[in-house]
Amino acid sequence: MITMPTGFKSDHLLRLPASRRSGPEGDTVITTFNTENLLYLPDNNPARPGDNRNFFTPERIETKLTKLALAIRLELRRPEIMILQEVGGIGILQELGRRVNAVSGSNYVATSFKTSDRRGLEVGFLWDSSRVELLEAAQLSGPEVEAAFGPSSPSPGREPIVGVFKIRGQRITIIGNHFKSMLGNEAFAGLLDDDLSARITEAQRKDQARAVRRFVNSLLDHDPEALVMVAGDFNDTQFGQRNENEEADYPLAILEGRGGAAH
């Protein structure tokens, strides 16, 4: 439980959200949300270098769930669909949805799949089933996905989740992602370095982007009018780094498909 400071009034929360929305609102809101290590750490989980086990105590996770539920209600304004990163499984993701449902009248339902991430982190969907329908969900798979995200990749991570939703009579396919982080392997140190070998994680993100882009291409080849959304945490910038082709040779450009980067 969160204890509010003396003199704090709950109606102060009604002044949120603190951020400003850009542009007119549509009839459906789909948003992405990185929950930053929302997981229970099992007692039998062996300690690994870099683990801060105190971060995952029941008290801290309780506080985190409470804050995230408030953020969904008051800051994000209860989107129809959320693509969430760094969730520790469908159980804790559904618990987050339950807390929002309990006080807002929504009916959030969760889905996610186990990934190759060594911490057990997943990408998942949380959607309000009273407003949208999930027709099917699966984890993106195949040899290219395995090589970019899976156990055979340079750094096993979070395979994308694919959901087909029905919204106001229309079908939309959403691919939820969490690409390899820039942290580690001297990625930040070499971010603007002319020596591409210093940017190890960057190469993997490009492979991940190509795998996702080719899946999108396959959907559009089958139905050029299909509604497709690629969303999530791409851990990259909207521009290329040194020695990269600004038109096609960085992850977001690859996803956009500019310059024939993916076929």
N, C-alpha and C positions, 0 to 999 in steps of 0.2 A: 504494500500500500504506500501511496505517496502522501506525506504530511505537508499540508499547505502552510506557508508562513503566517504568523500572526497578522491579522488585519486583511488577509487575502479574501476577496469575495469571488464566488464562483462566476458571477455575471461578468467579471473581467474577461473571462474566456470568450464571451460572445463578441468581443471586439476583433477576434481573430477571423480570418487568417492575416498574418502579418505581411505576407507577400502580395504583390499585385498581379492580377491576371492580364495577359496581353491578348488583345483582339476580342472579338465578340464570342460569346459562348455558343457552342453547338448543342445538339440534342443528346449527345452521348459523350461521356468523358472516359478516356482510356489513359492511364498514367503508369509510369514506372517508378519504383520505390526501392532503393537499396536499404535493407534493414540493418546492415552491418553486424554480422555475427549473431543472428537471432537463433540460438540453439541451446539446448540443454547438453551439458557435457557429462556423459555417463561416468559413474564412479570407476568403472573398469577401463576407461579410456586411458591408455598409457600416456604419460607426459612426453611431449615432444619439444624440441628446441623452439623457443618463441612462444610457447603456450603460457598464458597467464590464467591459471586455473581459478584465481579469485574473481576473475571477470565473469565467470559463468556460475556463480553461486545462485541458489534459488531466489535470494533477495534481489540480486541485481537483475535477473531475468524477469522477475515480477515487475520491477520498476520499468524495465525496458518495454515490456508488453503494454503497460499502462500508458506510457508516453507515446508509443506507436499507435495505439488505439485512438488517443486524443488527436494525433496528427492526421489520421485518416478521417476522422469526423470533422475537425475544425479547420485544418489547413488544406487538406486535399478535397474536403467537402463530399466525401463518400462517392468516389467514382464508380461507374458501372463495372469497370474492369481494371484491375491492377496487376502489373507484372512485377513481381518482387524478387530481389536478389538476396543472397546470403541468408536463406532460411534453412533451418536445420531439420527439414522434413515436413511432411504434410500435417503431422500432429500439432506442432507448435504454430504452424501457419493457420490451421483451423481454429486454434485457441485464440489467435489474434482476431480472426473474423468473428468468433463468438462474442468477444468483448465489445466489439463494435455493434453487433446485432442486439446485444442485451440492452443497450441504451438508445438505439436509434431507429428500431423498427425495420432495419435492413435484413437481408437474408444472405450474407456472404458465405460462399462455399469455397473451399480450397482444393487445389490439386497440385502435385509436384511429383518428381521422380528422382530416385537415387542417382547420383552422378559419380564421376571419378575423382571428385575433389577429396583431398586427404583429410579435410576437417569435417566432411559430411555435409557441406553446404550445397544447396540446390537453388534452381530458379523455379518459381511457382506462379500460379495464377490465383487470385482472390477475386471472385466476381459475385455480383448481387443477382442471385437467381430469380428474384422477383422482377428484375428489369431486363436481364439478358439470359440467353440459354447457351450452355456449352454443349455442342453437338458431339465433339470428340477431342481427345487430347492424347498426345504421345510425346516421346522424347525423340529428337532428331537423331538419326542413326545412319550407318553406312560406313564404308572404308574411309572416305574423306573426313567424315566427322570423327571417326576413331583416331585418325592420325593428327587431327587438329585439337581435339578436346579430350580424347579418351586415354586409356592406359598406355597406348603406344606413342602418345604425343610427348614433346620435350618436357612438359610440365602438366600432368593430368589435372583437368579442371571441371568446369560446369557445362555439361552438354546442354544445348538449347532445348527449350520446351516449345511444343507447337500446339496451339489450340484453335479449333474452328468454332466460332461463336455465331449465334443468330441474334441480330440486333435490329429490332423494328422491321422484321421481315427480310433483312439482308444478311447474307453470310460474309464473314470476314475471317481470314486466317491470320493469326498473330504468332510471330516467332519471338519468344522471349529469350534474351541473351545475357550472359555475363562473361565478357572476354577476359583473357589473361591480364593480370594487373601489370602496370608499369613498374611497380616496386619489385626489388630483388634483381639478381643477376646484373647489377650495375646498370639497369635500364635508365634510371634517372640521370646517373652520372654521364651516360653516353647519349642522352636525349638529343643534344645539339652537336654531337661529335661527328666529324666526317667519317670516322671509322665505324661502319655499320656493324662490325662484329661485336662492338660494345653494347649494341641494342638487341640483346638476345630475345627478350620477350616480344619485341616488335614483330619479328619474323613469325612468331606463333600467332599473334593477333591477325596478321595478314592471312595466314592459312585459315584461321577461324572465319574471317570475313568472306573468304572465297567459298568455303563450304556452305555458309548460310546463303550467300548470293546465288550459288548454283541451285540450291534448293528452291529459292524464290523463282529463278528462271524456269525450273521444271513446272512450277505451278502456273506461271504465265504462259508457258508453251501449251499447256493443257487447256487453259482458259484465259485468253488475253484480257478479258474483262473482270477477272477475279480481283476482289478487294484483299490486299495483302499488307500487313503492317509488320515491320521489323523494329523491335524496341528493346530497351534494356540498358545495361551499363556496359559500354564498349571500351572503357578505360583508354580512350584515345582523344586526340584533338580533332577539330574540324579542318585542319590544314596539315599539309605534309611537312616532314622534317627535312633537314639537309640531305642531299643525294636521293631524294624521292621525287618521282614525277608527280607534280601537283595535280595532274589530271586523273591519275589512275592508281598510283602506287602507295597509297596509305589506306588503312582499314576502312574509314568512312567513305572514301572515294570508291573503294572496291565494292562496298555494299550498295552504293548508289549506281554502280555499273557504268561509270563514265569511262570513255576511252577504250571500251571493249575489254576491261580488266577481267571480267568473268563472262563465261559463255554457258 
